[in-house]
């Protein structure tokens, strides 16, 4: 492999290209430590040393990202890829933190349910979590553990909305309906509750 370009990125990093293809970002001190220069030919031993360095940094980055915020496996991988780690390095770092239980998609779903189940419909929670990379199988497994009283949740949300926005009237009925329909609640239940709380 030939280092065809070391492209400056900001004041602290360079983007490394092997054989005209982007490989990773390196800090200047890492470049100096590795002794890399443009047009150098890199052997297997040097390549392994580079990847060892990248994996170590990716593990530290993953730990740092999880220190302040829970993330799903997909979210963590996306953040590491955004930092331009090679995909196999990213996978290695994710596997490392996963092996210590620092990421666990089932536990993430449980915590999310505890936090959001009082304000969102089952459909909306599932949609949100699917966007975060949670599999349908994981969702079903965790949802089976919960007694999810969606009718009670909807009624509490209707009452809360009325306190915030005022009474349900003929004039704003459709607006109220649309608000809760977009949250994934059952349309029949929404209509029943809005009629129940609508002013004469």
C-alpha positions, 0 to 999 in steps of 0.5 A, spaced: 500 500 500 502 507 498 500 513 502 498 517 496 495 523 500 495 526 507 490 531 507 490 536 512 483 537 516 483 543 521 489 544 525 490 537 529 488 532 524 490 529 517 486 524 512 490 518 510 489 516 503 491 509 501 492 508 494 487 514 492 482 511 497 480 515 504 482 510 510 482 514 516 483 521 520 490 521 524 492 526 529 499 529 527 502 526 533 500 519 531 503 521 524 509 522 527 509 516 531 508 512 525 513 515 521 508 516 515 509 520 509 506 521 502 508 516 497 511 511 503 510 504 501 506 501 508 508 494 509 503 489 513 507 490 520 506 498 519 499 497 517 497 492 523 501 498 528 496 503 525 490 499 526 492 497 533 492 505 534 486 506 531 482 501 535 485 503 541 482 510 540 476 508 537 475 504 544 476 510 548 472 514 543 466 509 544 467 509 552 467 517 552 460 517 548 457 513 552 459 516 559 454 522 558 448 519 554 445 512 553 446 510 545 443 504 541 448 499 538 447 503 531 447 510 534 454 508 537 456 505 530 454 511 526 458 516 531 464 512 530 463 512 523 462 519 523 469 520 526 472 516 520 474 510 523 474 504 518 468 500 519 472 494 521 475 498 527 468 501 528 465 494 529 471 492 534 470 498 538 463 497 539 464 489 540 469 491 546 464 496 549 458 491 548 462 485 551 462 489 558 455 491 558 456 498 556 451 498 550 445 493 551 439 494 546 434 491 550 436 495 556 436 501 552 429 499 550 427 498 557 429 505 560 426 508 554 419 505 556 420 508 563 421 515 560 417 515 555 411 510 556 407 515 560 407 520 554 407 516 547 403 511 544 406 504 543 406 505 535 410 512 536 415 508 541 416 503 536 417 507 530 422 512 535 426 505 537 426 502 530 429 509 527 435 508 533 436 501 530 433 497 535 430 490 531 423 488 531 425 482 535 428 486 541 422 490 541 417 485 541 421 481 547 421 487 551 414 490 550 412 483 552 414 485 559 410 491 560 403 492 561 402 498 557 395 501 558 395 506 552 387 508 553 389 511 560 396 514 557 391 517 552 386 520 557 392 523 561 395 526 555 388 529 552 387 532 559 394 535 559 393 538 552 387 541 555 390 544 561 395 547 556 391 549 550 384 550 553 378 546 552 376 542 546 370 545 542 367 544 535 372 549 532 378 546 534 376 539 535 380 537 528 386 540 531 386 536 537 384 530 533 390 531 528 395 532 534 393 525 537 393 521 531 400 523 529 402 520 535 400 514 533 394 513 538 388 509 536 383 514 532 377 511 535 379 512 542 381 519 540 374 521 538 371 518 544 375 522 549 375 528 545 367 528 545 367 526 552 371 532 554 368 537 549 365 543 551 357 543 549 
